[in-house]
Amino acid sequence: MTRLLKVFLLLAVICVLAIDAAAQTPAAGTTAGSNSPGDSQGTHIARLEQAVVDARSSGDNAWMLVCSALVLMMTGPGLALFYGGLVRKKNVLATMMQSFAMMAIITILWALVAYSLAFGSGNSFIGGLQNAFLRGVGAQPDTDYAATIPLQTFMIYQLMFAIITPALITGAFAERMKFSAMSVFMILWALVVYAPIAHMVWGKGGFLNAALGGRFPTLDFAGGTVVHVTSGVSALVCALYLGPRIGYPRQPMPPHSVVLSFIGACLLWVGWFGFNAGSALSAGSLATSAFVATHFGAAAATLGWSAAEWWRNGKPSALGAISGAVAGLVAITPAAGFVSPMSAIVIGLLAGVFCYFMVAKVKMLAGYDDSLDAFGVHGAGGTLGAILTGIFASSAVNPIFKDAQGNTLASGLLEGNAHQLLNQFVGVAIAWGLAAVGTLAILKVVDMTIGLRVSEDHEIQGLDFSQHGEEGYNWDSPA
């Protein structure tokens, strides 16, 4: 037995030596000198480094695809349910259909020309047409935007922002605009308002681009000016141009289902993590920081709005709480990747109280019919958040500004960069001006050609039936 064991051990040693010799033998067509220990070690290190790069790219790409889906969820079902529950039941499907239609219309427009106008190389105010029909938008990254993900991933992620932004405007003219007019208006608005402001803030060579050397570098991490100021101001212009709904404000028009709106608001809160944390364009620590700031800001605004409503009306409402959450999410959007968690709480509290005041007091005093408070929440909250970003931005969170030697510079007012507050005001002013003028011009064109508003009979009947020939709730159907 002992001899047999020795034989086995001897055979094992011979096999190991043979395998080792084969591994050291140069492959056919190579020389022994090219397979030196130093070269083998260098090749091994290079392969490891490439593997690390590939792993990071795969991780970042997976994160960004998930975030793209989360942002799309914000429009449908999030915003569709949120807005759908706030209107009267005769308009629930028409209101939800407006959000759903944006998912289709803007997608095709984005592929044809809107993406190129927003992110293609152009001048300071608008991109060029070199990426029209998605030419050149493939698997290779564009290092100016995101070095570790395919440009096609960046494109589809930005598309989700372009979808929800015009959908937000529909809350201002709910229950009274024709579906055909809405469709044409949104196509023109995406080209005339959204694409230019997106290019100015985020595009190569943009006038307000903080990351790529814009003339007035405006800090807007995830769309305070690009998404919320433009949509909110445009919503106000739409509400003023169309006038109030029949019977407003004499006739009560309460939400037909706060339950639907409650579910929609919760979906918006969850989806907003893709909106803000995804704007880091990678799965690193900056995404974590934006994620945390987003959650804390929303929570603080919920408490701020509810406290203000409780103090004024004697009780907090569910509708107020979810409205406050959305207001906080709006306000923290431009600041999410630039501020600490404690600063996010301050921004959220201020936004909750401020937006409640805009909805409960200013709208009543001004007398405009912003049906679902698109301006009071998005216009006002986005403006406040953009300005507060210039105050609370911290280089410790995101060292976006650096000198010629690569040294980190102060980001916000509290760090000593008072000039950044001016940049924020410039960005907000341009967004306000472009949205107001562009929206008014588009409304005029659409009104003169196909007309904007449904007839009085159709408005009384409800847009579900008059625009789509169906009803959201058929109570007479057999069980």
C-alpha positions in Angstrom: 0.0 0.0 0.0 2.9 2.4 0.9 4.6 1.6 -2.4 1.4 2.3 -4.4 1.1 5.7 -2.6 4.6 6.6 -3.5 4.0 5.7 -7.1 1.0 8.0 -7.2 2.9 10.9 -5.6 5.7 10.5 -8.2 3.3 10.5 -11.1 1.6 13.6 -9.6 4.9 15.5 -9.4 5.8 14.5 -13.0 2.4 15.9 -14.2 2.8 19.2 -12.4 6.3 19.6 -13.9 5.1 18.8 -17.4 2.2 21.3 -17.1 4.5 24.0 -15.8 7.0 23.4 -18.7 4.2 23.6 -21.2 3.1 26.9 -19.8 6.6 28.3 -20.1 7.1 27.2 -23.7 6.6 30.0 -26.2 3.6 29.6 -28.5 4.2 28.9 -32.2 5.3 32.0 -34.0 6.8 33.7 -31.0 10.3 33.8 -29.5 11.5 32.9 -26.1 12.6 36.5 -25.5 9.1 37.9 -26.1 7.7 35.8 -23.2 10.0 37.1 -20.5 8.7 37.3 -16.9 8.5 41.1 -17.1 6.3 40.9 -20.3 4.0 38.3 -18.8 3.5 40.4 -15.7 2.9 43.6 -17.8 0.3 41.8 -20.0 -1.4 40.4 -16.9 -1.6 43.8 -15.3 -3.0 45.3 -18.5 -5.6 42.6 -18.7 -6.6 43.2 -15.1 -6.9 47.0 -15.7 -9.0 46.4 -18.8 -11.2 44.0 -16.8 -11.7 46.7 -14.1 -12.6 49.3 -16.8 -15.1 46.9 -18.4 -16.7 46.0 -15.1 -17.1 49.7 -14.2 -18.6 50.4 -17.6 -21.0 47.5 -17.2 -22.0 48.6 -13.7 -22.6 52.2 -14.8 -24.5 51.1 -17.8 -26.8 48.8 -15.8 -27.5 51.6 -13.3 -28.3 54.1 -16.1 -30.7 51.8 -17.8 -32.5 51.2 -14.5 -32.6 55.0 -14.0 -34.0 55.5 -17.5 -36.8 53.1 -16.7 -37.5 54.9 -13.3 -37.7 58.2 -15.0 -40.1 56.9 -17.6 -42.2 55.4 -14.7 -42.5 59.0 -13.4 -44.6 59.9 -16.5 -46.6 56.7 -16.8 -47.9 55.6 -14.4 -46.6 58.2 -11.9 -47.7 61.6 -13.4 -50.7 60.0 -15.2 -52.1 58.8 -11.9 -51.2 61.9 -10.0 -52.9 64.2 -12.5 -55.7 61.8 -13.3 -56.9 61.7 -9.8 -56.9 65.4 -9.4 -59.4 66.1 -12.2 -63.2 65.4 -12.3 -64.1 61.8 -13.2 -65.4 62.9 -16.7 -61.8 63.9 -17.6 -59.7 61.2 -16.0 -58.9 59.3 -19.1 -58.2 62.4 -21.2 -55.8 63.7 -18.6 -54.0 60.4 -18.3 -53.9 60.1 -22.1 -52.0 63.4 -22.4 -49.2 62.0 -20.3 -49.2 58.7 -22.1 -49.2 60.4 -25.5 -46.0 62.3 -24.6 -44.3 58.9 -24.1 -44.9 58.2 -27.8 -44.8 61.6 -29.5 -41.7 62.9 -27.8 -39.9 59.6 -28.3 -40.2 59.8 -32.1 -39.4 63.5 -32.2 -36.3 62.9 -30.0 -35.0 60.3 -32.5 -35.7 62.4 -35.5 -34.2 65.7 -34.5 -34.8 66.9 -30.9 -31.8 64.9 -29.3 -29.4 66.4 -31.8 -30.8 69.9 -31.2 -30.3 69.4 -27.4 -27.0 67.6 -27.2 -25.3 67.9 -30.6 -22.4 70.3 -31.2 -23.7 73.7 -32.2 -23.5 77.2 -30.9 -24.2 78.5 -27.4 -27.9 78.3 -27.7 -28.8 75.3 -29.8 -27.2 72.1 -31.0 -26.6 71.1 -34.6 -28.1 68.4 -36.8 -25.2 66.0 -37.0 -27.1 63.5 -34.7 -30.4 63.8 -36.5 -32.0 60.4 -37.0 -29.6 59.3 -34.2 -26.6 59.3 -36.6 -23.5 58.6 -34.6 -25.4 57.6 -31.5 -24.1 54.1 -30.8 -22.2 51.9 -28.3 -19.2 54.2 -28.0 -19.2 56.7 -25.1 -19.1 60.5 -25.6 -16.5 61.5 -23.0 -17.9 65.1 -22.9 -21.1 63.7 -21.4 -20.4 60.3 -19.8 -17.1 58.4 -20.3 -18.3 55.0 -19.0 -21.6 54.4 -20.7 -22.6 54.1 -24.4 -23.8 57.3 -26.0 -27.0 55.5 -26.8 -27.6 54.9 -23.1 -27.1 58.6 -22.4 -29.5 59.4 -25.3 -32.3 57.2 -24.0 -31.8 58.5 -20.4 -32.1 62.1 -21.6 -35.2 61.2 -23.6 -37.1 60.3 -20.4 -36.5 63.9 -19.2 -37.8 65.3 -22.5 -40.9 63.1 -22.1 -41.9 64.2 -18.6 -41.2 67.9 -19.0 -44.0 68.8 -21.5 -46.3 66.3 -19.7 -46.0 68.5 -16.6 -47.5 71.4 -18.5 -50.7 69.5 -19.1 -51.7 70.0 -15.5 -52.3 73.7 -16.2 -54.8 73.3 -19.0 -56.4 70.1 -17.8 -60.1 69.7 -18.7 -60.2 72.2 -21.5 -57.7 71.8 -24.3 -58.3 69.7 -27.4 -56.2 66.6 -27.8 -55.1 67.5 -31.3 -54.1 71.0 -30.2 -52.2 69.5 -27.2 -50.3 67.2 -29.5 -49.2 70.0 -31.9 -48.4 72.4 -29.1 -46.2 69.8 -27.4 -44.2 69.0 -30.6 -43.5 72.7 -31.2 -42.7 73.3 -27.5 -40.2 70.5 -27.4 -38.4 72.0 -30.3 -38.7 75.7 -29.5 -38.3 75.7 -25.7 -37.0 72.4 -24.4 -34.2 71.6 -26.9 -32.6 75.1 -26.6 -32.7 75.3 -22.8 -31.4 71.7 -22.5 -28.5 72.6 -24.8 -27.7 75.8 -23.0 -27.6 74.1 -19.6 -26.3 70.6 -20.4 -25.1 70.6 -24.0 -21.6 71.0 -25.5 -20.8 74.7 -25.6 -24.0 75.7 -23.9 -24.3 79.2 -22.7 -25.2 78.1 -19.1 -23.2 74.9 -19.0 -21.3 74.6 -15.7 -19.4 71.4 -16.6 -18.1 72.5 -20.0 -17.3 76.1 -19.5 -20.5 78.0 -20.3 -20.5 81.9 -20.2 -22.7 81.8 -17.1 -22.2 78.4 -15.5 -25.5 77.5 -13.9 -25.6 74.7 -11.4 -28.5 72.4 -12.5 -27.8 68.8 -11.6 -31.0 67.2 -12.8 -33.3 69.8 -14.3 -34.4 72.6 -12.0 -34.3 75.1 -14.9 -34.4 72.7 -17.8 -37.4 70.7 -16.6 -39.3 72.5 -13.8 -38.9 76.2 -14.5 -39.6 75.9 -18.2 -42.6 73.6 -17.7 -44.0 75.6 -14.7 -43.7 79.0 -16.5 -45.2 77.6 -19.7 -48.0 76.1 -17.6 -48.8 79.6 -16.2 -48.8 81.1 -19.7 -51.2 78.3 -20.9 -53.5 78.9 -17.9 -53.6 82.6 -18.6 -54.1 82.3 -22.3 -56.9 79.7 -22.2 -58.7 81.2 -19.3 -60.5 79.4 -16.5 -62.6 76.3 -16.8 -66.4 76.9 -17.1 -67.7 77.6 -13.6 -64.3 78.3 -12.1 -64.0 79.5 -9.3 -67.7 79.6 -8.3 -68.3 75.9 -8.9 -66.4 73.5 -6.7 -64.1 71.2 -8.7 -62.5 68.8 -6.2 -60.4 65.9 -7.2 -62.4 62.8 -8.1 -59.9 60.4 -6.6 -57.2 61.4 -4.2 -56.4 57.7 -3.9 -55.2 57.7 -7.5 -53.2 60.8 -6.9 -51.7 59.3 -3.8 -50.5 56.3 -5.7 -49.1 58.5 -8.4 -47.2 60.7 -6.0 -45.6 57.6 -4.4 -44.5 56.4 -7.8 -43.1 59.9 -8.5 -41.1 59.8 -5.3 -39.6 56.5 -6.1 -39.0 57.3 -9.8 -37.3 60.6 -8.8 -34.3 58.6 -7.5 -33.6 57.8 -11.2 -34.3 61.4 -12.1 -31.7 62.8 -9.7 -29.3 60.1 -8.7 -29.2 59.0 -12.3 -28.0 62.4 -13.3 -24.6 61.5 -11.9 -24.3 59.4 -15.0 -22.4 56.7 -13.1 -23.0 54.4 -10.2 -20.4 56.1 -7.9 -20.5 58.1 -4.7 -22.1 61.2 -6.4 -25.1 59.1 -7.3 -25.4 58.1 -3.6 -25.1 61.8 -2.5 -27.9 62.8 -5.0 -30.1 59.9 -3.9 -29.8 60.8 -0.2 -30.4 64.6 -0.9 -33.5 63.7 -3.0 -35.1 61.6 -0.2 -34.3 64.1 2.6 -35.5 67.0 0.6 -38.8 65.3 -0.3 -39.4 64.3 3.3 -38.7 67.8 4.7 -41.0 69.4 2.1 -43.8 67.0 3.0 -43.6 68.2 6.6 -43.2 71.8 5.6 -46.3 71.9 3.4 -48.3 69.8 5.9 -47.3 72.1 8.8 -48.3 75.2 6.9 -51.6 73.7 5.9 -52.2 72.5 9.5 -51.6 75.9 10.9 -53.8 77.6 8.3 -56.7 75.1 8.0 -56.6 73.3 11.4 -55.7 69.9 9.8 -53.2 68.4 7.4 -54.7 66.8 4.3 -53.4 63.8 2.3 -53.5 65.9 -0.9 -51.4 68.5 0.8 -48.9 66.0 2.0 -48.3 64.5 -1.5 -48.2 67.9 -3.0 -45.6 68.9 -0.5 -43.5 65.8 -1.4 -43.6 66.7 -5.1 -42.7 70.3 -4.3 -39.6 69.1 -2.4 -38.6 66.8 -5.2 -38.9 69.7 -7.6 -36.8 72.0 -5.4 -34.0 69.6 -4.7 -33.7 68.5 -8.3 -31.1 71.2 -9.3 -29.3 70.9 -6.0 -29.3 67.1 -5.6 -25.7 66.5 -6.7 -24.2 69.6 -5.1 -25.5 69.8 -1.5 -25.2 67.9 1.8 -28.1 66.0 3.4 -28.6 68.8 5.9 -28.8 71.4 3.2 -31.3 69.3 1.4 -33.5 69.3 4.5 -33.4 73.1 4.6 -34.2 73.4 0.9 -37.1 70.9 1.3 -38.6 72.7 4.2 -38.5 76.1 2.5 -39.9 74.6 -0.7 -42.8 73.0 1.1 -43.9 76.2 2.8 -43.2 78.4 -0.2 -45.1 76.2 -2.7 -48.1 75.9 -0.3 -48.2 79.7 -0.1 -48.1 79.9 -4.0 -50.9 77.5 -4.3 -53.1 78.4 -1.4 -52.7 82.2 -1.5 -51.1 83.6 -4.6 -53.2 81.6 -7.1 -56.4 82.8 -5.3 -55.3 86.4 -5.3 -54.2 86.4 -9.0 -57.3 84.5 -10.0 -55.7 82.3 -12.7 -56.9 78.7 -13.2 -53.8 76.5 -13.0 -56.0 73.4 -12.8 -53.5 71.1 -11.1 -51.0 73.7 -9.8 -48.3 73.0 -12.3 -46.9 76.5 -11.9 -47.3 76.7 -8.1 -45.3 73.5 -7.6 -43.0 73.2 -10.6 -42.5 76.8 -11.6 -42.2 78.2 -8.1 -40.4 75.2 -6.7 -38.0 75.0 -9.5 -37.1 78.7 -9.3 -36.6 78.5 -5.6 -34.5 75.3 -5.8 -32.3 76.8 -8.5 -31.6 79.9 -6.5 -31.0 77.9 -3.3 -28.5 75.7 -5.1 -26.3 78.8 -5.6 -26.4 79.3 -1.9 -25.9 75.7 -0.5 -23.7 74.1 -3.2 -20.7 72.5 -1.7 -17.4 71.6 -3.4 -17.0 68.8 -0.8 -20.0 67.1 -2.4 -19.2 67.9 -6.0 -15.9 69.8 -6.9 -17.3 71.0 -10.2 -15.3 74.2 -10.4 -11.5 74.1 -10.7 -8.8 76.6 -11.6 -6.2 76.2 -14.3 -3.9 74.1 -12.0 -6.8 71.7 -11.2 -7.3 73.0 -7.7 -10.9 72.9 -6.4 -12.8 76.2 -6.2 -15.7 77.2 -4.0 -19.1 76.2 -5.4 -21.8 78.2 -3.5 -22.4 81.4 -1.6 -21.9 79.8 1.8 -18.4 78.7 0.6 -17.6 82.2 -0.5 -18.6 82.0 -4.2 -21.1 84.9 -4.2 -20.8 85.1 -8.0 -22.5 81.8 -8.3 -25.8 83.3 -7.0 -25.7 85.7 -10.0 -25.1 82.8 -12.4 -28.2 81.0 -10.9 -30.3 84.1 -11.4 -29.2 84.5 -15.0 -30.0 80.8 -15.7 -33.5 81.2 -14.1 -34.1 84.4 -16.0 -33.2 82.9 -19.3 -35.4 79.8 -18.6 -38.3 82.1 -17.6 -38.0 84.3 -20.6 -37.6 81.5 -23.2 -40.5 79.5 -21.7 -42.8 82.5 -21.5 -42.1 84.0 -24.9 -41.8 80.6 -26.7 -45.0 79.2 -25.1 -47.0 82.4 -26.0 -45.9 82.3 -29.6 -46.7 78.6 -30.0 -50.2 79.0 -28.4 -50.9 81.8 -30.8 -49.9 79.7 -33.8 -51.9 76.7 -32.8 -54.9 78.7 -31.8 -55.0 80.5 -35.2 -54.7 77.3 -37.1 -56.6 74.4 -35.4 -57.8 76.1 -32.3 -56.8 75.3 -28.7 -59.9 75.0 -26.6 -62.7 72.5 -26.8 -66.3 73.8 -27.3 -68.4 74.7 -24.3 -70.6 71.6 -24.9 -67.6 69.3 -25.0 -66.1 70.8 -21.9 -69.4 70.3 -20.0 -69.7 66.7 -21.4 -66.1 65.9 -20.4 -63.0 65.3 -22.5 -63.1 61.5 -22.0 -66.1 61.2 -24.2 -65.7 64.3 -26.4 -62.0 63.7 -27.3 -61.7 60.0 -27.0 -65.2 58.5 -27.2 -64.9 56.5 -24.0 -65.4 56.9 -20.2 -63.1 56.2 -17.4 -65.8 54.7 -15.2 -68.8 52.8 -16.6 -71.0 52.3 -13.6 -73.8 50.8 -15.6 -71.9 47.8 -17.0 -73.0 44.4 -15.9 -71.0 42.7 -13.2 
